[in-house]
Amino acid sequence: MRRNISIVGGGAAGVLVAIHLTRTASVPLHLTIVEPRERLAEGVAYSTPDSEHLLNVPAARMSAYVEDALHFVKWAECSPQDFIPRHRYADYLRSELQRLTHGNPHVALQHVRDSAHAISTSPLRVSTVGGHDVLADVVVLALGNAAPFKPDWYSHLTAPVVLDDPWVPGALETIPDQSKVLCVGTGLTFVDVALSLTRRGCRVTGVSRHGFLPHIHAAQSTLPLVPTEFDSPTAVSRWLRSQSDWQAALTALRPHTQVIWQSFSAPQQASFLRHARRYWDVHRHRMSQNVADKLRLAIHRGLVTVLRGDAQRVAAQSPWDAIILCTGPDDAALINTAPLRSLASQGHVRIGPHGKGIDTVPDSGCVRNRDGAAPLDIYAIGPLRQGTLWECTAIPEIRSEAQRLASRVLA
């Protein structure tokens, strides 16, 4: 009997699911990817055409396969420690999906170039803005990151150019050369935006509450042994600080993070998010040495300034030519976006723990309804599961989830 599986979202997570389904399928499988972009595997993270926008981790950690760590390195013909332009990773995933599809006669792949508008359950069906109805035995939600978090005051800004999302195609091109630009947020998005704009003669200021910049990837020592359990987030922090090489310690911790997160009580998780998340983010989500050197040079030349303070006050103090939102994704808003909104209105999904993404069964990724049950063949992967798993937005975690999910839905 033929299986019909629909993947809503054709970014990296959605394509990794398709890769593992295609690789595993031994019975007829019709695979539909609903994605409005012309090319699969891009999404927000890998759609930038700027070759100066590099992967945030070395190539050795970007394989599509858990058991073949150097698969991407061999494809890209690079060193395991190289930081490759991000658009090359999309090329890699597309080429791998194409290779597997052509090599598996059981699989028929269709890309519906449209946006999913709603998902109904009797029967299970994905409806698109353009009027397509895609019937499915299984639906996988791979929606990627939400748009940046937007403070209430941001909607009232009156600068000549105000960007809610710098990754909308062509957004940065609306800013004239030589502009005076304010970025709200100083994370990895700010770094990429600042370096792109300074090449066009712009002067860029980044502001955030703490003024933290991402740390820099460095060569690591031998990975330490990770304790079998931690009784609190404070214990994790204490262990990391006790290690001689905190980057090696973080790397060693990564495979265990989801289990550790689920072992904490809800109040412990909330305390971590409230008090420690910013510190975790700047240590966990790092930039390459090459990017750091360019940023340091731009700061030295006075082209980039980083401020610690109140972004609203800074925005009001100076006549900016452009203001750009470089905050992190608004995870709480995901459930109110199509197509989740339709599922939520029917009670088939509910918001995730701590207001992040949607609630899912930890082991399977199956979505929970308003009562906490998981009766439908609807699964989620990637950032949608952040409240449940915490670490689920990077390729090492996503590829593992994709592999497990493919095995489950084809069983």
C-alpha positions, 0 to 999 in steps of 0.5 A: 500500500502506498504511503502519502506523507506531506512535509509542511516546510521545505527548509533544512529540517523539512528536507532532512526529513525527506532525505531520511524518508527517501533513504529508508523507504522500501514500499511505495511512498508519495512524498509532498513538500509544501514550500513557497520558495522556488528552491528547497533546503533554503528557508531562513538560515540557508537562503542568503546569497552572501558568501560572507555569511558563513555556517556558525559551526565547522563543516564536520558537524553538518553532515546529514547523517549521524553515522557518517560525520564527514559526509558534508566535508567530502561533498564540499571538498573542504577541511572538517574545521572550515566554515562554509558559506551558508548557501552551500549547505542548501546546495548540499541538501538539495543534491543529496535529496535529488540523488536519493530520489533518483536512486529509490524507485519506491519514492515519488517526490513532489514540491508544491510551491505554495504556502500551507494555509490550513490543516484539517484532520477528517481526512488528514489534509494540507490546504494551501493559499493557492487552492491545493489540497494535499491528502496525507497519511502523515503530516510533518510540520517543519516550519522553521523559526518564527519571525523576530520578536517585535517589542510593542514600541517597534511598531511606532518607529518612524525611521525612513526604513524600518525592517521587521525581518532582515532575512526577507529576500531583498530586505537589506537592499532597501537600505541605501549605501552610507546609511546610519543604521541601528540594529536591535539585538547583538546576536549572530543575526546582527553580526551578519547584517552589520558585516553586509552593510559595512561593505556598502559604507554603512555605519551600524550600531547594535544595541541590546540589554546586555550588549553581549556579542556571540563568543568565538569558535576555538580549537577544542581539547579532549572532550570531558566526561559528562555526569550521568545526571544534573539535579538543576540548571545551576548544576550544569552551569557549575560543571561547565565553569569547572572545566578547563575548556568550556567549549569542549565541555559544551560540545560534550554536553550537546548529545545529552542536552535534550534528556537533561532538559526533560529531567528538570522540573517546569520551575527549573526550566523557567528559571533557566530561561529567565536568568541564564538563557542570554549567557547560554546563547552567547556561549552556545551559538558562536561565530567563526574566527574569520567572522570575528576578525572582520567584526573586530576590524569593523569595530576598530574602524568605527564602522560598527558600534555595540551598545548595552542599554535600552533599545527604545531609548537609543532608537529615539536619541538619534535620527537613524536612516534605518532600524532593523530588528535583529532579535531572536525568533518570537517562539510564542507567536508560532501557534498563531501563524498558518497553518498552526492556527487552524489546528489550534482552533480545532484543539488539535495542537496546543502551545508548547512548554514556556510558551515556545512552539507547540507541545509534542511527545518528547520521544516521537515528536507527535503533536499533543492536542489541547488535552495532552493526548497525541491521537493524530499522525501529525509530527513536528521537527525543529524549532517548533519543539523548543519548549519540549526539548530546548536544543532542537534548532541545530543540524546535529539535533535535527538530523537525529530527529529526522532519522528517528521520525523517518523510521517511525512513520514508515514502520 
